[in-house]
Amino acid sequence: METFKFEKIRNVALLGHGDCGKTTLVEAMAFTTGAIPRQGKVEEGNTLSDYDKEEIKRQFSLSTSVVPVIWEGTKINVLDTPGYFDFVGEVEEALHAADAAVIVVSAKSGIEVGVMKAWDLCEKFKLPRMFFVTDMDDDKASYRDVVNKLEKLYGRKIAPFQFPIREDEKFVGYVNVVKMKGRRFTSASTYDECEIPDYSLPYLEKYRDSLNEAVAETSEDLMEKFFNGEEFTKIEMSTALRSSVVDGNIVPVLMGSGLDARGSTMLMDAINKYFPAPNRGVITGINTNDNSTFNADYDANKQFSARVFKTIVDPFIGKFSLVKVCSGVLKSDMTVMNTRTQTQEKLSKLYVLRGKNQIEVKELYAGDIGAIAKLSDTITGDTLATKEFPVKFDELKLSKPYTYIRYKTKNKGDDDKVSQALAKLLEEDRTLKVVNDKENRQTLLYGIGDQQLEIAVAKLFSRYKVELETGKAKVPYRETINRKVKVQGKHKKQSGGHGQYGDVHIEFEPLGDLETPFVFEEKIFGGAVPKNYFPAVEKGLAESVLKGPLAGYPVVGIKATLVDGSYHPVDSSEMAFKMATIQAFKQGILEASPILLEPIVSLEVIIPDAFTGDVMGDLNKRRGRVLGMDPITGGKQKIIADIPMAELHGYSTNLRSMTGGIGEYSYEFSRYDPAPSDVQAKVIEQSKTEE
């Protein structure tokens, strides 16, 4: 593949709801440009983008794929992203590399939640965007409905650049609103000019007026011309539209059919014409030599730097670090340095990936996207530079995972294999996280949602032949006491020769600080217990608080005071006093009105106003306590509540179900509170069955 400079590069993310036709549209673009001889189909498992076994099996995208296509001398790096919400991390990685976005809308399904989420992400990343309405070949397709709903959601920014021509209920062509011309398809995306049908003229007038108003607002001269009733020239129209699209003041709407490759030509023309080259973007790093600011800004004349925005770890195609060159030129024989680890590596080959296909290239200019194989110590978000000019960019900001499951290996002896396989999955998907919960003797796998976790487990089996058993995670309860008691613990054992003797009298009382396991004091008079055994008593307490006598959970918030005891000059030992303390602890806690404490988290839920009642009702059922509500932009509410951690199991799925997938939540640990008696009884009973 030839080398392209920034003015001939467009980095475009394809966004939209799951199953809206993004992957099919990528196939149409690749076919139209001659990158592939025929279009693959998702149902047949032969598309460029979806090549992973699980993607083929499930028939939807699980990760972002890069498919570069060449159109009219411009390289369009298409980033085909997943539409399902559990894989938002993949979308966010793509948007860190994209300079613009196409939001795909199915004319059959209309405006779904994924469309609105895609818009919000474009706002967050400040990306120019356009809509592409696909499935126009379907009998139930309604372009007009889609446009009306988009206008209702996003107002005067929405600008239809096209609308369809139908004959006998068939999609046969379109009207170009900008050029005021009719187009009739001949084969696939090619067309001939045709007359605009009479029935289309009212829509042409309406859409054209909207465009003229948008163009007029770009300058005072054009506004004056508009009010004087003068027509804009083609150059005025084109220049104003491009400027407005790049600034996000106009969002074009195009349409076609991915399945028939109709509209792909016009889409790529629009991407080429209206979307910005990479050099319009701003990216700033720090030169770690002197902590000075470096404005990379995709300038090929500056020192080399690149950022790894995605990692692919596949047992068949190997490990690839996908990079966007931020400045300078990346060459296949360079030595690059990872500025996080300070390690250097000599490159042997440089690639452009098209799906899983590897195309070797000699160099990549600033603004372009490529792949480096087998970088040993490089992860997503790392910066590559040179030893002489060690630039470091900010790490990627990805969604934090809050859903988790407990897992263990199904087959004994597979622990190392599972650990290695999981490490590869985590390297590829930065929204997966493994937490070793030693306290509750469980290992947890975190993700964005249940579907992502289920697929991660499936990938471990299909890729690496390791099986996991999964289940509901154990909640990290605590135990404490409510009153003061004094108990004796005596450890006495005679077995020939030296025996064992330790005798302690300990007062246990509430400490008033639930963040501290225990505090130990001694008030011994007259040497009833020699000082050299005090550490043994404290050690016995330290071991005991790890597993309480009520339900086996850690004990917190107790004060233990050694007030009396006795010893034997021959048989006493540190071990004997430690064992006596453990006995005293177990007896004392059970006599001191022990209770179970449950973890409480501070929860934030962001939802549209319409779902407030349902969500608050659900929180009440989960023993949540709503603390407040804050209205936020976009007709949404932020609900702030305290809720027991145990009640968050399955909340991700429930919230999506209640809000049509649009609700979001986050939480952080707040404190421990006494658990209700019914919860305590249930947990204690469950602990007995697990012993």
C-alpha positions in Angstrom: 0.0 0.0 0.0 1.3 3.5 -0.9 2.1 6.1 1.7 -0.3 8.9 2.4 0.3 12.3 3.9 -2.2 14.0 6.3 -4.1 16.0 3.7 -5.0 12.7 2.0 -6.0 10.8 5.2 -9.4 10.5 6.9 -9.8 8.6 10.1 -13.4 7.8 10.6 -15.2 5.8 13.3 -18.4 4.0 12.4 -20.8 4.2 15.3 -24.4 3.1 15.9 -26.7 0.6 17.7 -26.0 -3.1 17.5 -27.2 -4.8 14.3 -27.7 -1.5 12.6 -25.6 -2.4 9.6 -22.1 -0.9 10.3 -20.1 -4.0 9.3 -22.3 -4.5 6.1 -21.6 -0.8 5.2 -17.8 -1.4 5.6 -18.1 -4.4 3.2 -19.9 -2.1 0.7 -17.1 0.5 1.0 -14.4 -2.1 0.6 -16.2 -3.6 -2.4 -16.9 -0.2 -4.1 -13.2 0.7 -3.8 -12.0 -2.6 -5.1 -10.4 -3.7 -1.8 -12.4 -7.0 -2.0 -13.8 -8.8 -5.1 -17.2 -9.4 -3.5 -19.1 -8.4 -0.4 -19.0 -10.7 2.6 -22.1 -11.2 4.7 -22.3 -11.2 8.5 -24.6 -14.2 8.4 -22.0 -16.1 6.4 -19.1 -15.2 8.7 -16.9 -13.9 5.9 -16.7 -10.1 6.5 -13.5 -8.2 6.8 -14.4 -6.7 10.2 -15.8 -9.7 12.1 -13.1 -12.4 11.9 -13.0 -13.5 15.6 -14.6 -16.9 16.2 -17.0 -15.5 18.7 -18.0 -12.7 16.3 -18.7 -15.2 13.6 -20.7 -17.4 16.0 -22.8 -14.6 17.4 -23.0 -12.5 14.2 -22.2 -9.1 15.7 -19.0 -7.2 16.3 -17.1 -7.6 19.6 -14.1 -5.4 18.9 -13.0 -2.5 16.7 -11.5 -3.4 13.3 -9.6 -1.1 11.1 -10.5 -1.3 7.3 -8.5 1.2 5.2 -10.0 1.9 1.8 -8.6 4.2 -1.0 -11.2 6.5 -2.6 -10.3 9.2 -5.1 -6.7 9.3 -3.9 -7.6 9.6 -0.3 -7.0 6.9 2.3 -10.1 6.4 4.6 -9.2 4.5 7.7 -12.6 3.1 8.7 -12.8 2.0 12.3 -15.7 -0.4 12.6 -16.9 -0.4 16.2 -19.2 -2.7 18.2 -22.7 -1.4 18.8 -23.6 -3.3 21.9 -23.0 -1.3 25.1 -20.9 -3.8 26.9 -18.1 -3.1 24.4 -18.0 0.6 24.9 -14.3 0.4 25.7 -13.7 -0.7 22.1 -15.6 2.3 20.9 -13.7 4.7 23.1 -10.4 3.3 21.9 -11.5 3.9 18.3 -12.6 7.5 19.1 -9.1 8.3 20.5 -7.8 7.5 17.0 -10.7 8.9 14.9 -11.0 12.5 13.6 -14.6 12.2 12.7 -17.5 9.7 12.9 -20.3 8.3 10.8 -23.4 7.3 12.9 -25.2 4.5 11.1 -29.0 4.4 11.5 -31.1 1.5 10.2 -34.1 2.9 8.3 -36.0 -0.2 9.5 -35.3 0.2 13.2 -35.2 4.0 13.3 -33.5 6.0 16.1 -32.4 3.5 18.7 -30.6 4.0 22.0 -27.2 3.3 20.4 -27.7 6.3 18.0 -28.1 8.6 21.0 -25.2 7.1 22.8 -23.1 7.5 19.7 -24.0 11.2 19.5 -23.1 11.7 23.2 -19.7 10.1 22.6 -19.1 12.4 19.6 -19.9 15.4 21.9 -17.6 14.0 24.5 -14.7 13.6 22.0 -15.6 16.8 20.1 -15.8 15.0 16.8 -17.5 16.2 13.6 -20.1 13.6 12.5 -22.7 12.7 9.9 -25.5 10.2 9.8 -25.8 7.5 7.2 -29.3 6.0 7.0 -28.9 2.4 5.7 -31.4 -0.4 4.8 -33.2 2.0 2.4 -33.9 -1.1 0.2 -36.3 -2.4 2.8 -40.1 -2.1 2.3 -40.5 -0.6 5.8 -37.7 1.9 5.5 -38.8 5.5 6.2 -36.1 8.1 5.6 -38.5 10.9 6.4 -39.3 9.5 9.9 -35.6 9.1 10.7 -34.9 12.7 9.6 -37.9 14.1 11.6 -36.7 12.2 14.8 -33.1 13.4 14.3 -34.4 17.0 14.0 -36.5 16.6 17.1 -33.5 15.3 19.0 -30.8 17.6 17.7 -32.5 20.6 16.2 -31.3 22.7 13.3 -27.9 21.0 13.1 -29.5 18.2 11.2 -29.1 18.8 7.4 -30.3 16.1 5.0 -27.9 16.2 2.0 -29.9 13.6 0.2 -33.4 12.0 0.2 -34.6 8.9 -1.7 -36.3 8.4 -5.0 -38.7 5.5 -5.0 -40.6 3.9 -7.8 -43.1 1.1 -7.2 -41.9 1.0 -3.6 -38.3 0.3 -4.7 -35.3 2.4 -3.8 -34.0 3.4 -7.2 -32.1 6.6 -6.6 -31.8 9.8 -4.6 -31.9 13.6 -4.8 -28.7 15.5 -4.1 -30.0 18.5 -2.1 -26.6 20.3 -2.3 -26.4 20.1 -6.1 -30.2 20.1 -6.7 -29.8 17.1 -9.0 -31.5 13.7 -9.3 -29.5 10.5 -9.4 -30.6 7.0 -10.5 -28.6 3.9 -9.6 -27.3 1.8 -12.4 -25.4 -0.9 -10.6 -24.3 -1.0 -7.0 -23.3 2.6 -6.1 -22.9 4.0 -9.6 -25.6 6.2 -10.9 -26.8 8.4 -13.9 -28.2 11.9 -13.6 -32.0 12.0 -13.8 -34.9 14.3 -13.5 -36.2 15.1 -10.0 -39.7 13.6 -9.7 -42.5 16.1 -9.1 -43.5 14.4 -5.9 -40.0 15.1 -4.5 -40.0 18.8 -5.1 -41.7 19.9 -1.8 -39.1 17.9 0.2 -36.3 19.3 -1.9 -37.5 22.9 -1.2 -37.8 22.2 2.5 -34.3 20.6 2.8 -32.7 23.1 0.6 -34.1 26.0 2.7 -32.6 24.4 5.8 -29.2 24.1 4.1 -29.3 27.7 2.9 -30.1 29.0 6.4 -27.2 27.0 7.8 -24.8 28.3 5.1 -26.0 31.9 5.7 -25.1 31.6 9.4 -21.4 31.0 8.6 -20.6 34.6 7.7 -22.2 38.1 7.6 -21.7 38.4 3.8 -23.6 35.2 3.2 -26.3 36.2 5.7 -26.8 39.4 3.8 -26.9 37.5 0.5 -29.5 35.1 1.9 -31.8 37.9 3.1 -31.5 39.6 -0.3 -32.9 36.4 -1.8 -29.7 35.7 -3.8 -28.5 32.2 -4.6 -25.2 31.0 -3.2 -22.5 29.9 -5.6 -21.3 26.3 -5.6 -18.0 27.4 -4.1 -19.7 29.4 -1.4 -22.0 26.5 -0.6 -19.3 23.9 -0.6 -16.8 26.0 1.5 -19.4 27.0 4.1 -20.8 23.5 4.4 -17.4 22.0 5.0 -16.5 24.6 7.6 -19.8 24.0 9.4 -19.5 20.2 9.3 -15.9 20.3 10.7 -17.0 22.7 13.5 -20.0 20.5 14.3 -22.6 23.2 13.5 -24.1 21.1 10.6 -24.5 17.3 10.7 -25.3 15.9 7.2 -27.7 13.1 6.7 -26.9 10.7 3.9 -28.6 7.4 3.0 -28.2 4.1 1.0 -28.2 0.4 1.3 -25.1 -1.4 2.6 -26.4 -4.8 1.4 -26.6 -3.5 -2.2 -23.6 -1.2 -1.9 -25.9 1.7 -2.8 -24.8 5.0 -1.3 -21.2 3.9 -0.5 -19.8 6.1 -3.2 -21.7 9.2 -2.0 -20.7 8.5 1.6 -17.0 8.3 0.7 -17.3 11.4 -1.4 -18.8 13.2 1.6 -16.1 11.8 4.0 -13.4 13.1 1.6 -15.0 16.4 1.1 -16.5 17.4 4.4 -14.5 15.6 7.1 -11.2 17.1 8.4 -7.7 15.7 7.8 -5.9 14.7 11.0 -3.8 17.8 11.2 -6.9 19.8 12.3 -6.7 17.8 15.6 -4.7 18.9 18.6 -2.6 16.5 20.6 -0.2 17.6 23.3 2.4 15.5 25.2 5.3 16.0 27.6 8.9 15.7 26.7 10.1 13.6 29.7 13.7 14.9 29.3 12.8 18.4 30.5 9.0 18.2 31.2 8.4 20.7 28.4 5.1 20.7 26.5 5.2 19.2 23.0 2.5 20.0 20.5 2.5 17.0 18.2 -0.6 18.0 16.3 -0.1 15.4 13.6 2.8 17.3 12.0 5.1 15.1 9.9 7.9 17.6 10.1 8.3 17.2 13.9 10.0 14.5 15.9 8.4 11.1 15.8 5.7 10.1 18.3 2.8 7.7 18.2 0.1 6.4 20.6 -1.1 2.8 20.9 -4.9 3.0 20.9 -5.6 -0.7 20.6 -4.0 -4.1 21.1 -4.9 -7.3 19.3 -3.8 -10.6 20.9 -4.9 -13.4 18.7 -3.5 -17.0 18.8 -3.6 -17.2 15.0 -2.5 -13.7 13.8 -0.3 -12.9 16.8 0.0 -9.7 18.8 -0.4 -6.3 17.1 -0.2 -2.8 18.7 -2.4 -0.5 16.7 -0.9 3.0 16.6 -1.9 6.4 15.4 1.2 8.4 14.4 1.0 11.7 16.2 4.0 13.5 14.7 6.9 12.7 12.4 7.2 9.6 10.3 7.2 6.0 11.6 9.5 3.8 9.5 9.7 0.0 9.4 13.4 -0.1 10.4 13.2 2.4 13.3 14.1 1.8 16.9 11.3 3.1 19.1 11.1 3.6 22.8 8.1 3.0 25.1 8.2 6.1 27.2 6.2 4.4 30.0 8.6 1.5 30.5 11.7 3.2 29.0 12.4 0.1 26.9 13.6 0.3 23.3 12.7 -2.1 20.5 14.0 -2.3 16.9 11.1 -2.7 14.4 11.5 -5.2 11.7 8.1 -4.8 9.9 5.3 -2.2 9.8 1.8 -3.1 8.8 -1.5 -1.7 7.8 -4.3 -4.0 9.0 -7.4 -4.5 6.9 -9.5 -6.6 9.3 -7.2 -9.5 10.0 -5.3 -9.1 6.7 -1.8 -7.7 7.1 -0.4 -5.3 4.5 3.2 -4.5 4.9 4.3 -0.9 4.5 7.6 0.9 4.7 6.5 4.1 6.5 3.5 5.9 8.0 3.2 9.7 8.1 1.7 11.7 11.0 -2.1 11.2 11.2 -2.1 7.7 9.7 -3.0 4.5 11.4 -0.9 1.3 11.3 0.1 -1.8 13.3 3.4 -3.0 14.9 3.8 -6.7 15.6 5.2 -8.3 18.7 6.1 -5.3 20.8 7.1 -7.1 24.0 6.2 -4.7 26.8 3.7 -2.3 25.2 0.0 -2.0 26.2 -2.9 0.1 25.0 -2.4 3.8 25.9 1.4 3.7 25.7 3.4 6.3 23.8 6.1 5.3 21.4 8.8 7.8 20.6 12.6 7.9 20.3 15.3 7.9 23.0 16.5 11.3 21.9 13.0 12.8 22.0 10.9 10.8 24.6 7.4 12.2 24.4 4.6 10.9 26.5 0.9 11.5 25.9 -1.9 11.0 28.3 -3.3 7.5 28.8 -6.6 6.7 27.1 -9.7 7.4 29.2 -11.9 4.3 29.1 -15.1 3.4 30.9 -14.6 1.9 34.3 -16.0 -1.7 34.9 -18.5 -2.1 37.7 -20.1 -5.5 36.9 -18.3 -8.6 38.2 -18.5 -12.4 38.7 -16.6 -14.9 40.7 -14.6 -17.5 38.8 -12.4 -20.5 39.4 -10.7 -23.0 37.1 -12.9 -26.0 36.1 -10.0 -28.4 35.8 -7.4 -28.9 38.5 -3.9 -27.9 37.3 -5.2 -25.3 34.8 -4.5 -22.3 37.1 -1.3 -21.2 35.2 -3.0 -21.7 31.8 -6.0 -19.7 32.9 -3.8 -17.0 34.3 -1.8 -16.7 31.0 -5.0 -16.7 28.9 -6.7 -14.1 31.0 -3.6 -11.9 30.8 -3.9 -11.9 27.0 -7.6 -11.1 27.2 -6.9 -8.2 29.6 -4.2 -6.9 27.3 -6.7 -6.8 24.4 -9.6 -5.5 26.4 -8.7 -2.8 28.9 -12.2 -2.7 30.4 -11.8 -6.2 31.8 -10.1 -6.5 35.2 -9.1 -9.3 37.5 -9.2 -8.8 41.3 -7.9 -11.3 43.7 -10.1 -11.0 46.8 -8.0 -12.9 49.3 -10.2 -11.9 52.2 -13.1 -13.9 50.8 -11.0 -16.4 49.1 -12.3 -15.7 45.6 -11.1 -14.3 42.3 -13.3 -11.7 40.5 -13.6 -10.8 36.8 -14.9 -7.3 36.3 -16.4 -5.9 33.0 -18.8 -3.3 31.7 -21.7 -5.8 31.6 -22.9 -9.4 31.9 -22.6 -10.0 28.1 -19.0 -8.9 28.0 -18.1 -11.2 30.9 -20.0 -14.2 29.3 -18.2 -13.6 26.0 -14.8 -13.3 27.8 -15.3 -16.7 29.4 -16.4 -18.1 26.0 -13.2 -16.7 24.4 -11.0 -18.3 27.0 -12.4 -21.7 25.9 -12.6 -21.1 22.1 -9.1 -19.5 21.9 -7.1 -21.0 24.7 -9.0 -24.2 25.5 -9.4 -23.3 29.2 -12.7 -23.5 31.1 -13.9 -21.5 34.0 -16.7 -22.0 36.5 -18.4 -18.8 37.3 -20.9 -17.7 39.9 -22.3 -14.9 42.0 -19.5 -13.2 44.0 -19.3 -13.3 47.7 -20.2 -10.0 49.3 -17.4 -8.7 51.7 -19.4 -8.5 54.9 -17.8 -7.7 58.2 -18.5 -8.7 61.8 -18.4 -6.6 64.9 -19.7 -6.4 68.5 -22.3 -4.3 70.3 -21.4 -4.6 74.0 -18.6 -5.0 76.4 -17.7 -8.5 77.8 -14.9 -10.0 79.9 -13.9 -13.6 79.1 -11.2 -16.1 80.0 -9.2 -18.2 77.6 -7.1 -21.0 78.9 -4.9 -23.3 76.8 -3.6 -26.3 78.9 -2.1 -29.4 77.5 0.1 -32.1 79.0 1.7 -34.7 76.9 4.9 -35.9 78.6 7.8 -33.6 79.1 7.1 -29.9 78.8 3.3 -29.2 78.6 1.5 -26.1 77.2 0.0 -23.5 79.5 -1.5 -20.1 78.7 -4.2 -18.2 80.6 -5.7 -14.8 79.6 -8.5 -12.7 80.8 -9.6 -10.2 78.1 -12.2 -7.5 77.9 -13.7 -7.0 74.5 -15.7 -3.8 73.7 -16.8 -1.8 70.7 -14.0 0.5 69.4 -16.2 3.0 67.6 -14.0 2.8 64.5 -15.1 0.3 61.9 -12.1 1.0 59.6 -9.7 -0.5 62.2 -9.9 -4.3 62.9 -8.8 -4.1 66.5 -6.8 -2.2 69.1 -4.9 -4.1 71.8 -4.1 -2.8 75.2 -2.9 -4.4 78.4 -3.6 -3.6 82.0 -1.7 -6.3 83.8 -0.8 -5.8 87.5 1.7 -7.8 89.5 3.2 -9.7 86.6 0.1 -12.1 86.2 1.2 -12.4 82.6 4.9 -11.6 81.8 5.5 -8.9 79.3 7.3 -11.2 76.9 3.9 -12.9 76.2 2.1 -9.7 75.2 3.1 -9.9 71.6 1.8 -13.5 71.5 -1.6 -12.3 72.7 -1.6 -9.5 70.1 -0.7 -12.1 67.4 -3.5 -14.3 68.5 -5.9 -11.4 68.1 -4.5 -10.5 64.6 -5.1 -14.0 63.4 -8.6 -14.2 65.0 -10.0 -11.1 63.4 -9.3 -12.5 59.9 -12.3 -14.9 60.3 -15.0 -14.1 62.7 -17.0 -16.7 64.6 -20.4 -15.5 63.4 -20.2 -16.2 59.6 -16.5 -16.4 58.9 -16.1 -12.7 57.8 -13.3 -10.4 59.1 -14.0 -8.7 62.4 -13.6 -5.0 62.8 -14.1 -2.2 65.3 -13.1 -4.0 68.6 -10.9 -3.1 71.5 -9.3 -5.9 73.3 -7.7 -5.3 76.8 -5.7 -7.9 78.5 -6.6 -7.4 82.2 -5.4 -10.6 83.9 -4.2 -14.2 83.5 -1.7 -16.7 84.8 1.4 -18.5 83.6 3.5 -21.6 84.3 7.2 -21.1 84.7 8.0 -24.2 82.7 5.0 -25.0 80.5 4.0 -21.5 79.3 5.1 -20.4 75.8 4.2 -17.8 73.1 2.3 -20.5 71.3 0.2 -21.4 74.4 -0.7 -17.7 75.0 -1.6 -17.3 71.3 -3.9 -20.3 71.5 -5.5 -19.1 74.8 -6.2 -15.7 73.1 -7.8 -17.4 70.1 -10.2 -19.3 72.5 -11.0 -16.1 74.4 -11.6 -14.2 71.2 -14.1 -16.8 69.8 -16.0 -16.9 73.1 -15.9 -13.2 73.7 -17.2 -12.2 70.3 -20.1 -14.6 70.6 -21.0 -13.2 74.0 -20.7 -9.5 73.0 -23.9 -9.4 70.8 -22.1 -9.9 67.5 -23.7 -8.4 64.4 -23.0 -8.5 60.7 -22.0 -5.4 58.8 -22.8 -5.0 55.1 -20.9 -2.7 52.7 -22.8 0.3 51.5 -21.9 2.0 48.2 -22.6 5.5 47.0 -24.4 5.1 43.7 -24.9 7.6 40.9 -27.5 6.8 38.2 -27.9 9.0 35.1 -31.1 8.5 33.2 -33.6 10.4 31.0 -36.3 12.2 33.0 -39.0 9.8 31.8 -37.5 6.8 33.6 -37.0 8.5 37.0 -40.0 6.9 38.7 -39.2 3.4 37.5 -35.5 3.7 38.6 -36.3 5.1 42.0 -38.9 2.4 42.6 -36.4 -0.2 41.8 -33.8 1.4 44.1 -36.3 1.2 46.9 -36.9 -2.5 46.3 -33.1 -3.0 46.5 -33.0 -1.3 50.0 -31.5 1.8 48.4 -31.9 5.2 50.0 -32.2 8.1 47.6 -30.2 11.1 48.8 -30.8 13.5 46.0 -31.5 14.3 42.4 -29.7 16.7 40.1 -31.0 17.7 36.6 -28.3 17.6 34.0 -28.1 18.7 30.4 -30.0 16.8 27.7 -33.2 16.2 29.7 -31.5 13.8 32.1 -31.4 13.3 35.9 -28.6 12.2 38.1 -29.9 10.2 41.0 -27.6 9.9 44.0 -28.3 7.0 46.5 -26.8 4.8 49.1 -27.4 1.1 48.5 -26.1 -2.1 49.9 -23.4 -3.7 47.7 -25.2 -7.0 47.8 -28.2 -5.4 46.1 -26.2 -4.4 43.0 -26.0 -7.9 41.7 -27.5 -7.9 38.2 -28.1 -4.1 38.3 -26.4 -3.4 35.0 -28.9 -5.6 33.1 -31.9 -4.4 35.1 -31.0 -0.7 34.5 -30.7 -1.3 30.8 -34.0 -3.1 30.7 -35.8 -0.3 32.6 -34.3 2.5 30.4 -34.1 0.9 27.0 -30.3 0.7 27.4 -29.7 4.4 27.9 -29.2 4.4 31.7 -25.7 4.6 33.2 -24.4 4.1 36.7 -21.3 4.2 38.7 -20.5 3.6 42.4 -17.8 3.7 45.0 -17.5 2.2 48.5 -18.9 4.4 51.2 -19.0 2.6 54.6 -20.2 -0.4 56.6 -23.7 -0.4 58.2 -25.4 -3.1 60.4 -27.2 -5.5 58.2 -31.0 -6.1 58.8 -31.8 -9.2 60.8 -33.2 -11.1 57.9 -30.1 -10.5 55.8 -27.9 -11.5 58.8 -29.8 -14.8 59.2 -29.6 -15.6 55.5 -25.8 -14.9 55.4 -25.1 -16.9 58.5 -27.1 -19.8 57.3 -25.3 -19.7 53.9 -21.9 -19.7 55.7 -22.8 -22.9 57.4 -23.5 -24.7 54.1 -20.2 -23.4 52.7 -18.1 -24.8 55.5 
